[in-house]
Amino acid sequence: MFSRSFSLTCLLVAVSFAQTAKRPLNHKDYDGWRTMAGQHLSADGKFLAYAMFPEEVDGELVVRNLVTGKDSHFPARPQPAATTTEEGPPPEPRATTIAFSSDSRFVAFSVFPPKADTDKARKEKKTAEQMPKDSITIVELSSGKSATVERVKRFAMPEKAAGYLAYQKEAPEKPANAPDGAKPPGGEVKDQQGGRRGRGGAAGREPEFGADLILRSLADGAERTFTDVAEFHLTDDGKQLVYAVAAHDTANNGVFVATPGSNDAPTTVLDGKGKYSKLTFDENQAQMVFLSDRDEAGAKPPKWKIYRWDRKAPAAEMVSNAAAGLEKGFAISDNGTLTFSHDGARLYFGVAIPAPEVKTDDAADACTEELQGGGQQ
């Protein structure tokens, strides 16, 4: 009796073990795992938006109605894996950007190109300019209706106001039959002189030109376009769209302000030949500062000045230049950041010792001498 019971017990254990045995995980299992990212809750607490990304393939963005429990699914994918290039290491990966309108009527989110399109472009050895670009999807939460806008570089919605969304388009793609070095409006032009970048500025840096900035009314989809925009800021109260222009005709450059909901011409904060960059607001968004080299636009390296604009004032005023309060030899650097103190009473900015200008002829002579010297060894 004991022997039979023992045998039966052993059989049951063997069967149980066979049923619970697990196979080792492999890479195909990892690829199927999904990661939740970018969780955002609407201001009224009724909607939750988040991304679900598998390891490799395309994923989706989910908008859940927390009142009804209904989910809406939209195609999305994580940022394609970056690779090291001749210019240096790959950039930091960017997360999907998700933003609800302050009235909880709309949600917008960024979408990276489908994996199949990216893989195909890489196989065809497309240039960075020709690679598939990001897009944005805008969803009306009450109806679930969505609209997708292709080739979008960046978008923004005001945090404390509703009704508008601003987005900046990618530069137009270079035509296939365009000659080398040619770029369409909004593209980039190579520095044919091959200059060097100094420690204190952008000497020899490729000229960068703006692209279209679109201000979209969320209620009816009406849009207004501003051309040659390099960077922009839509204020939290939704009352002003501030943008910097970098046009091929530098006489059109400057910093301008448009009013959402109005067709009036933008007002000028500061304009003239030169570059305008790093639009920076304080915590309360009562004032803004930015860099410009307009007073010495032809200098190499550029000589930057800091300008401040009070939102109640008609124009900007210069608040600091290379000669004001800086140690001898130092100058304002456009490689640094502009940062306000929490109370907006102080501004912090980067400085550097500018690299000496290298004339094209001198650089060529130095190169020739170096090559000749190498040949004599």
N, C-alpha and C positions, 0 to 999 in steps of 0.2 A: 504494500500500500504506500509506504514511504517512497519507494523507488518510482512508482507511477506518478505520484504527486510531484516529485522532484523533476522528472522528465517533462511533465506538462508545464511546470513553471519555467523551465529552460526554454521550451518551445515558445511560450508567450513572450518571454523577454526577447528572444530572437526576432519574432515577428514585429514586436514594438520597435525594436532597434532599426529593422529594415524600413519601417514606415516613416521614421523621423530622420533618417540619414539625409544630410544636405550635401549638395555639390559645392565645390569651391567657386567663389565669385570670379568673374572674368571681366575684361574691359567692356564687353557688350552690355554687361549689367550696369557698369558705371555710367555708360552713355545714356541709359534710360532713366537715371535718377534726375529728379527735377528740383531746382532751387527756387524758393520764393524770394523775391527781391522788390525793393522800392515801394513798400506798403504805404499808402496814403489814404487818409480818411477825409471825407468832405466836411465842410464847416458845420453843416446841420446834423452830422453824424449818421446820415441815412445811407451813404454809399462808401464802399471800400474798394480801392483799386490796387492791384498788385500784379507783378509779372511772375510767370512760371517758366523757368528756363531749363531744358535738358542740358546735358554736358556739351553736346556738339550740334545737334540739329535745331531747327527752328522751334520756337516755343509760342507762348500766347500771353496776352495781357487780359486779366479777368477784372470785370467791374461787377461787384456784387451789391445788389439792393438788400440792405440789411433789414428792411421792413418786410419785404416779401420773400427774401431768400433766393430770388432769381439771379442767376449769373449770366453775364454777357461776355462772350469770348471774341478777342480780336487777335489777328496774327501779329507776332512780335518775335524778336530774337535777341540774345545778348550780343554785345559788341564783338565783332570778329577778332580773333586772336591777332595781335600785332606782331610784327617781326622786326628785328634789328636791321637798320638801313645804313647807307653810307654816311648819313647825317648824324647817326648815333643810335642809342638804345630806343626801343619802342616806347611810345607815349603811355602814360598811365591809362588803364582801361576806364571807360566812361560808363556809368550806370544809365539805365533807362530813366529819362526825366518824366515825371508824372505831376500834373498840376490841375487842381480843381479851381473853377471860378469861385469867387467869394460868395456868390449867391447859390452855389451848389447846383447850378443848372447844366454846367458843362464840365467835361474833363478832357484834357489834352495830354498826349504822351508821345515821346520820340520813338521811332522805329528804325532799327538798323537794317541794312539790306539783307534779303534772303540769302541763306548760305549757298544755295545753288548758283545764284547770280555772282556772288563774290568768288566762289571757286572757279567758275567759268572765266571770269575776268583775269584771275591770277594765271590760269592755264594759258590764256591768250597773251599773257605778259603785258597787260594794260598798264599805263602810267598811273600815278596817284591821282592825277586829274581825271582820268578816264574810268577809274574804279566806280562801282555803284555807290550812291550817296544815301545819307539818311533821309527819312521823311517824318512827318508828324501826322497823327490821327486825332481828329476832334470829334467827340461824342456828345450828342444831346441826351442827357440822362433820362428825361421823361419819356422820350420816344425810342431811344436806342439807336437813332439814326447817326451815321458816322460819315465823315469826309476826310480824305487823305490828301495831303499836299506833299509832292515829291521834291527832292533836292533841297532840304531845309537844313541850314547850318545850326540855328539856334532859335528858340522861341521863349516868350515870357508872357505871363499874365499878372496884372496888379494884385497884390495881396489883400488890399482893403477896398477894392472897388470891382465892379463887374461890368461886363458888356464888351470888352475888347481883348484881343490877343495880338501880339506883335511877333513876327517871325522874319528871320533873315535868310534869304536864299543863298545857295551855293553859286559860285561864279559860273556863267555859261560854259558848257564844255567846248573845248577847242575843236574847230572843224577838222575833219580828217584830212582835207586837202590844204590846210593852212601851212604856210612856210615855217621853217624852224625859227623859233624866237618870237613868232607872232602870237598874240593873245587877244581874245575877244574882250570887249568892255567888261570890267568886273573881274578880270583874270589877273595874272601876275606876269611881269616882264623880267627876264634875267638881267643881272648886272653885267653888261658886256665888258666892263673894265676889270672884273674879277677882284674888286677891292677886298680888304680885310676888315673884319669886325673888331673894333677896339674895345677896351675894357669899359669905357665910359659912354658908349653910344653905338649907333648902328651904321658906322662907316662901312661901305661895301655891302650892306644888307640889300637883298632883293627888294625893289619897290613893291609895295602891296597896295592893291586897289580894292575899292569897295564893291558891293553887289547890292541887289535890290532888297529893300526893307519894306515889308508889307504890314499895314495896320488893318486888322480884320474885325468887323463888327460881328459878334457872335450871334446876335439876334437874327440878322438877315443874310449874313455872309458877304456883305458889301466890303470891298477892299480899296485901300488907298496905297499907292506905291511911292517910295522915296528911293532915288537912285544913288549908286556909288557910296553906299553906307559901309563904313568899316566897323563900327561898333555902336551899340544903342543901349538905352535904359528907359524902361517904362516905369514911371514912378508908382509907388505903392498906392497912392490915392487915385491913380488912373487919370489924372488931369493933364499930364504932359508926357510926351514922347521925345526924349532927348537923344540926338544922334550926331556922330562925327562923320564927315564926308572925306573920302580919299579918292578923288577923281583923276582921270588922265590929264584933264585940264586943271592944273593945280590952283588956278584962279578961283575955281568953284569950291575949294576946300573950306572947311570950317566946322563949327559946332552950332547946331540949329535945334529949335524946339517947335514941335507941332502939337496941336490940341486935338485929342480924340473927339470925334463927333462934329468937328468943324472942318470946312473946306478952305479956310483961310490959309494964305501962304505962311510957311514956317517963319518964325522970327529968328534973328541972328544973335547968337551969344558972342561969337568971335569968328572972324573969317579972314581969308587972305592966303596967299601961297605959303605952303608949309604943311607939316603933319600935325594931327591932333589925335591924342590917344589917352587911354586910361581914365575914362569918365568914372568918377568916384563920388558917391554921395555919403553924407554923414548918416548917423543912426536915425535921426528924425527926418531925413530927406528935406532939410531946409536949405542946404547949400551943396554945391558940387565943385570939385576941382578937377583939373585935367592938365596934361602936358601939351606944349606946342613949341615948335621952332620957327614960327612965322616971321619973327623979327630978323632972323638970320638963316633963312631957308636954304641958302646956298652953301652954308658952312659945312666943312668936313673935318672932323665929325660934327654932327648937328649940335647946336647949342640950345638946350632945352630951358624953358621957363615954365613955372607953375602958375596957372590962372584959376581964380576963384569966381564962382557965379552964385550970387544969392538969388533964389527962385523968385523973389519979389523985385529984383533989379532987372533993367532992360538989357544989360550986357555984362561981360566978364571983366575982371580987373586982374592985372598981374600982381602976384603976391611974393614971388621969389624967383631970382635968377642965379646964374653961376657966380656972380660977384657979391651977392648979399649974404653975409653971415657964414660963408663957407671957408674952410681952411684953404690956404693958398694951394693952387694946383688941382683942387677938386671942382667938379661940376655936377649938376643934376643928371642922373642917369635914367634913361628910359627902360633899363633892364630891371629896375627896382619897382616896388609897388607904392601906391599912394594910400595912406591909411589914416583915418580920423581917430582921435581919441573918443571915448564913449560919449563925452559931453559935447563933442564937436568944437572944442576950444583950441585944440592942437592938431597939427598935421605932421605925419611922419613920412619921409620919402628917402629914396636911395641916392647916394652920391658915388662918384668914382673918379679916378684920374683918367682923363681921356687919352686914348692912344694917339700918337702923332700922326698927322696926315702923311700917307705914302703916295707920292705922285706916280702916275703910270709909267713915265719914262724912267724914273729912278728905280722902280721895281723891276722893270725890264732889264736895265743895266746890271742890277745886282744879280739877277738870275743868270745873265750871260756870263758874268765874271765867275759865278759859282760853277757853271758848267765847264768853263775853260780851265779853271783850277783843277776840277776833277779829272780832266783829260790829261793833265800834265803829270799826274801822280803815277 
